[in-house]
Amino acid sequence: MIEDKRKELQLLQTSRLDWTLVRLLFIKEHRKSQAIKEDAFDMPGFNISSRDIARFMIEQIHNSSYIGKTPFISN
């Protein structure tokens, strides 16, 4: 699995695309959205809801701060 993740990152890095590779640990469903914690280097928490993953990814469409980066996100 780790080798697959390395290949995935290598493919993105050598592409001409604007990309963001989101890293997370566990997906746990919450009834409502919660604050999203972000960190460029370390996991800021242990889980995040699929709703908040989607919200983060949609926000990235109009936000270039993580282009070409691999942020960790959690709630």
MARMAR-154904 format. One record per atom (N, C-alpha, C): x, y, z; chain; residue number from 1; residue in one letter. Coordinates in steps of 0.05 Angstrom, whole numbers, plus 5000, padded with zeros to 4 digits. Layout:
# residues N
{{X, Y, Z}, 'A', NUM, 'A'}
...
This chain:
# residues 75
{{5016, 4976, 5000}, 'A', 1, 'M'}
{{5000, 5000, 5000}, 'A', 1, 'M'}
{{5018, 5025, 5000}, 'A', 1, 'M'}
{{5039, 5025, 5015}, 'A', 2, 'I'}
{{5056, 5049, 5017}, 'A', 2, 'I'}
{{5069, 5053, 4989}, 'A', 2, 'I'}
{{5077, 5031, 4976}, 'A', 3, 'E'}
{{5089, 5034, 4950}, 'A', 3, 'E'}
{{5069, 5046, 4930}, 'A', 3, 'E'}
{{5044, 5038, 4932}, 'A', 4, 'D'}
{{5023, 5050, 4915}, 'A', 4, 'D'}
{{5020, 5080, 4920}, 'A', 4, 'D'}
{{5021, 5088, 4945}, 'A', 5, 'K'}
{{5019, 5116, 4952}, 'A', 5, 'K'}
{{5043, 5132, 4941}, 'A', 5, 'K'}
{{5066, 5120, 4942}, 'A', 6, 'R'}
{{5090, 5133, 4931}, 'A', 6, 'R'}
{{5087, 5137, 4900}, 'A', 6, 'R'}
{{5077, 5116, 4887}, 'A', 7, 'K'}
{{5073, 5118, 4858}, 'A', 7, 'K'}
{{5052, 5139, 4851}, 'A', 7, 'K'}
{{5031, 5140, 4867}, 'A', 8, 'E'}
{{5010, 5160, 4863}, 'A', 8, 'E'}
{{5022, 5188, 4865}, 'A', 8, 'E'}
{{5037, 5193, 4885}, 'A', 9, 'L'}
{{5050, 5219, 4889}, 'A', 9, 'L'}
{{5069, 5225, 4866}, 'A', 9, 'L'}
{{5085, 5206, 4858}, 'A', 10, 'Q'}
{{5104, 5210, 4836}, 'A', 10, 'Q'}
{{5090, 5217, 4810}, 'A', 10, 'Q'}
{{5068, 5203, 4805}, 'A', 11, 'L'}
{{5052, 5209, 4780}, 'A', 11, 'L'}
{{5042, 5238, 4781}, 'A', 11, 'L'}
{{5032, 5246, 4804}, 'A', 12, 'L'}
{{5022, 5273, 4806}, 'A', 12, 'L'}
{{5044, 5294, 4803}, 'A', 12, 'L'}
{{5067, 5289, 4816}, 'A', 13, 'Q'}
{{5089, 5308, 4815}, 'A', 13, 'Q'}
{{5101, 5311, 4787}, 'A', 13, 'Q'}
{{5099, 5290, 4771}, 'A', 14, 'T'}
{{5110, 5292, 4744}, 'A', 14, 'T'}
{{5090, 5301, 4723}, 'A', 14, 'T'}
{{5065, 5305, 4732}, 'A', 15, 'S'}
{{5044, 5313, 4713}, 'A', 15, 'S'}
{{5045, 5344, 4710}, 'A', 15, 'S'}
{{5030, 5353, 4691}, 'A', 16, 'R'}
{{5027, 5382, 4687}, 'A', 16, 'R'}
{{5001, 5392, 4699}, 'A', 16, 'R'}
{{4989, 5376, 4715}, 'A', 17, 'L'}
{{4963, 5383, 4728}, 'A', 17, 'L'}
{{4968, 5401, 4753}, 'A', 17, 'L'}
{{4947, 5416, 4760}, 'A', 18, 'D'}
{{4946, 5429, 4786}, 'A', 18, 'D'}
{{4933, 5409, 4804}, 'A', 18, 'D'}
{{4947, 5399, 4824}, 'A', 19, 'W'}
{{4936, 5377, 4840}, 'A', 19, 'W'}
{{4940, 5383, 4870}, 'A', 19, 'W'}
{{4923, 5371, 4886}, 'A', 20, 'T'}
{{4926, 5370, 4915}, 'A', 20, 'T'}
{{4919, 5342, 4923}, 'A', 20, 'T'}
{{4937, 5329, 4938}, 'A', 21, 'L'}
{{4933, 5302, 4948}, 'A', 21, 'L'}
{{4926, 5304, 4978}, 'A', 21, 'L'}
{{4901, 5299, 4985}, 'A', 22, 'V'}
{{4892, 5301, 5012}, 'A', 22, 'V'}
{{4898, 5276, 5028}, 'A', 22, 'V'}
{{4910, 5279, 5051}, 'A', 23, 'R'}
{{4916, 5256, 5068}, 'A', 23, 'R'}
{{4899, 5257, 5093}, 'A', 23, 'R'}
{{4889, 5233, 5102}, 'A', 24, 'L'}
{{4872, 5231, 5125}, 'A', 24, 'L'}
{{4875, 5204, 5137}, 'A', 24, 'L'}
{{4865, 5201, 5162}, 'A', 25, 'L'}
{{4867, 5174, 5175}, 'A', 25, 'L'}
{{4841, 5159, 5173}, 'A', 25, 'L'}
{{4821, 5165, 5190}, 'A', 26, 'F'}
{{4796, 5151, 5190}, 'A', 26, 'F'}
{{4773, 5169, 5183}, 'A', 26, 'F'}
{{4754, 5157, 5169}, 'A', 27, 'I'}
{{4729, 5172, 5162}, 'A', 27, 'I'}
{{4708, 5163, 5182}, 'A', 27, 'I'}
{{4697, 5182, 5196}, 'A', 28, 'K'}
{{4676, 5176, 5216}, 'A', 28, 'K'}
{{4653, 5196, 5211}, 'A', 28, 'K'}
{{4629, 5185, 5208}, 'A', 29, 'E'}
{{4606, 5202, 5201}, 'A', 29, 'E'}
{{4597, 5218, 5225}, 'A', 29, 'E'}
{{4592, 5244, 5220}, 'A', 30, 'H'}
{{4581, 5263, 5239}, 'A', 30, 'H'}
{{4555, 5273, 5228}, 'A', 30, 'H'}
{{4536, 5280, 5245}, 'A', 31, 'R'}
{{4511, 5291, 5235}, 'A', 31, 'R'}
{{4513, 5319, 5223}, 'A', 31, 'R'}
{{4532, 5334, 5234}, 'A', 32, 'K'}
{{4536, 5361, 5223}, 'A', 32, 'K'}
{{4565, 5366, 5218}, 'A', 32, 'K'}
{{4571, 5386, 5201}, 'A', 33, 'S'}
{{4598, 5393, 5195}, 'A', 33, 'S'}
{{4612, 5403, 5220}, 'A', 33, 'S'}
{{4638, 5398, 5221}, 'A', 34, 'Q'}
{{4655, 5407, 5243}, 'A', 34, 'Q'}
{{4678, 5423, 5231}, 'A', 34, 'Q'}
{{4692, 5437, 5248}, 'A', 35, 'A'}
{{4715, 5452, 5238}, 'A', 35, 'A'}
{{4736, 5432, 5227}, 'A', 35, 'A'}
{{4748, 5440, 5205}, 'A', 36, 'I'}
{{4769, 5424, 5192}, 'A', 36, 'I'}
{{4796, 5434, 5201}, 'A', 36, 'I'}
{{4812, 5416, 5212}, 'A', 37, 'K'}
{{4840, 5422, 5220}, 'A', 37, 'K'}
{{4857, 5414, 5196}, 'A', 37, 'K'}
{{4876, 5431, 5190}, 'A', 38, 'E'}
{{4895, 5426, 5168}, 'A', 38, 'E'}
{{4923, 5429, 5177}, 'A', 38, 'E'}
{{4941, 5412, 5166}, 'A', 39, 'D'}
{{4969, 5414, 5172}, 'A', 39, 'D'}
{{4985, 5403, 5148}, 'A', 39, 'D'}
{{5006, 5417, 5140}, 'A', 40, 'A'}
{{5021, 5409, 5117}, 'A', 40, 'A'}
{{5040, 5385, 5123}, 'A', 40, 'A'}
{{5046, 5380, 5149}, 'A', 41, 'F'}
{{5066, 5360, 5155}, 'A', 41, 'F'}
{{5056, 5337, 5173}, 'A', 41, 'F'}
{{5039, 5343, 5193}, 'A', 42, 'D'}
{{5030, 5323, 5212}, 'A', 42, 'D'}
{{5000, 5321, 5213}, 'A', 42, 'D'}
{{4990, 5297, 5221}, 'A', 43, 'M'}
{{4961, 5293, 5224}, 'A', 43, 'M'}
{{4951, 5309, 5248}, 'A', 43, 'M'}
{{4933, 5328, 5244}, 'A', 44, 'P'}
{{4923, 5345, 5266}, 'A', 44, 'P'}
{{4901, 5332, 5283}, 'A', 44, 'P'}
{{4892, 5308, 5276}, 'A', 45, 'G'}
{{4872, 5294, 5290}, 'A', 45, 'G'}
{{4870, 5265, 5280}, 'A', 45, 'G'}
{{4849, 5251, 5288}, 'A', 46, 'F'}
{{4848, 5222, 5281}, 'A', 46, 'F'}
{{4826, 5215, 5261}, 'A', 46, 'F'}
{{4805, 5232, 5258}, 'A', 47, 'N'}
{{4784, 5225, 5240}, 'A', 47, 'N'}
{{4771, 5250, 5228}, 'A', 47, 'N'}
{{4755, 5246, 5207}, 'A', 48, 'I'}
{{4741, 5268, 5194}, 'A', 48, 'I'}
{{4717, 5255, 5180}, 'A', 48, 'I'}
{{4696, 5271, 5177}, 'A', 49, 'S'}
{{4672, 5261, 5164}, 'A', 49, 'S'}
{{4674, 5263, 5133}, 'A', 49, 'S'}
{{4660, 5246, 5119}, 'A', 50, 'S'}
{{4660, 5248, 5090}, 'A', 50, 'S'}
{{4649, 5275, 5081}, 'A', 50, 'S'}
{{4630, 5285, 5096}, 'A', 51, 'R'}
{{4618, 5312, 5089}, 'A', 51, 'R'}
{{4640, 5333, 5090}, 'A', 51, 'R'}
{{4657, 5332, 5111}, 'A', 52, 'D'}
{{4678, 5352, 5114}, 'A', 52, 'D'}
{{4701, 5348, 5094}, 'A', 52, 'D'}
{{4706, 5323, 5086}, 'A', 53, 'I'}
{{4725, 5318, 5065}, 'A', 53, 'I'}
{{4716, 5331, 5039}, 'A', 53, 'I'}
{{4690, 5327, 5032}, 'A', 54, 'A'}
{{4679, 5339, 5008}, 'A', 54, 'A'}
{{4680, 5369, 5009}, 'A', 54, 'A'}
{{4673, 5381, 5032}, 'A', 55, 'R'}
{{4673, 5410, 5035}, 'A', 55, 'R'}
{{4701, 5421, 5031}, 'A', 55, 'R'}
{{4721, 5408, 5043}, 'A', 56, 'F'}
{{4749, 5416, 5039}, 'A', 56, 'F'}
{{4757, 5415, 5010}, 'A', 56, 'F'}
{{4751, 5393, 4997}, 'A', 57, 'M'}
{{4759, 5389, 4969}, 'A', 57, 'M'}
{{4745, 5410, 4950}, 'A', 57, 'M'}
{{4720, 5416, 4955}, 'A', 58, 'I'}
{{4706, 5436, 4940}, 'A', 58, 'I'}
{{4718, 5464, 4944}, 'A', 58, 'I'}
{{4726, 5470, 4969}, 'A', 59, 'E'}
{{4739, 5495, 4975}, 'A', 59, 'E'}
{{4765, 5498, 4960}, 'A', 59, 'E'}
{{4779, 5476, 4955}, 'A', 60, 'Q'}
{{4805, 5476, 4942}, 'A', 60, 'Q'}
{{4803, 5484, 4912}, 'A', 60, 'Q'}
{{4779, 5481, 4901}, 'A', 61, 'I'}
{{4775, 5489, 4873}, 'A', 61, 'I'}
{{4782, 5518, 4869}, 'A', 61, 'I'}
{{4776, 5535, 4889}, 'A', 62, 'H'}
{{4780, 5564, 4887}, 'A', 62, 'H'}
{{4802, 5574, 4905}, 'A', 62, 'H'}
{{4818, 5555, 4916}, 'A', 63, 'N'}
{{4839, 5563, 4934}, 'A', 63, 'N'}
{{4865, 5549, 4925}, 'A', 63, 'N'}
{{4885, 5565, 4918}, 'A', 64, 'S'}
{{4910, 5553, 4907}, 'A', 64, 'S'}
{{4931, 5548, 4928}, 'A', 64, 'S'}
{{4924, 5551, 4954}, 'A', 65, 'S'}
{{4945, 5548, 4974}, 'A', 65, 'S'}
{{4957, 5520, 4977}, 'A', 65, 'S'}
{{4942, 5499, 4968}, 'A', 66, 'Y'}
{{4952, 5472, 4970}, 'A', 66, 'Y'}
{{4959, 5459, 4943}, 'A', 66, 'Y'}
{{4960, 5476, 4922}, 'A', 67, 'I'}
{{4967, 5465, 4895}, 'A', 67, 'I'}
{{4995, 5453, 4897}, 'A', 67, 'I'}
{{4998, 5428, 4888}, 'A', 68, 'G'}
{{5023, 5414, 4888}, 'A', 68, 'G'}
{{5032, 5406, 4916}, 'A', 68, 'G'}
{{5013, 5404, 4935}, 'A', 69, 'K'}
{{5020, 5396, 4963}, 'A', 69, 'K'}
{{5003, 5373, 4972}, 'A', 69, 'K'}
{{5010, 5362, 4995}, 'A', 70, 'T'}
{{4996, 5339, 5006}, 'A', 70, 'T'}
{{4987, 5344, 5035}, 'A', 70, 'T'}
{{4967, 5361, 5039}, 'A', 71, 'P'}
{{4959, 5368, 5067}, 'A', 71, 'P'}
{{4945, 5345, 5081}, 'A', 71, 'P'}
{{4948, 5344, 5107}, 'A', 72, 'F'}
{{4933, 5326, 5125}, 'A', 72, 'F'}
{{4908, 5342, 5133}, 'A', 72, 'F'}
{{4885, 5329, 5135}, 'A', 73, 'I'}
{{4861, 5342, 5145}, 'A', 73, 'I'}
{{4847, 5323, 5165}, 'A', 73, 'I'}
{{4834, 5336, 5184}, 'A', 74, 'S'}
{{4818, 5321, 5204}, 'A', 74, 'S'}
{{4798, 5340, 5217}, 'A', 74, 'S'}
{{4781, 5330, 5234}, 'A', 75, 'N'}
{{4762, 5346, 5250}, 'A', 75, 'N'}
{{4773, 5349, 5278}, 'A', 75, 'N'}
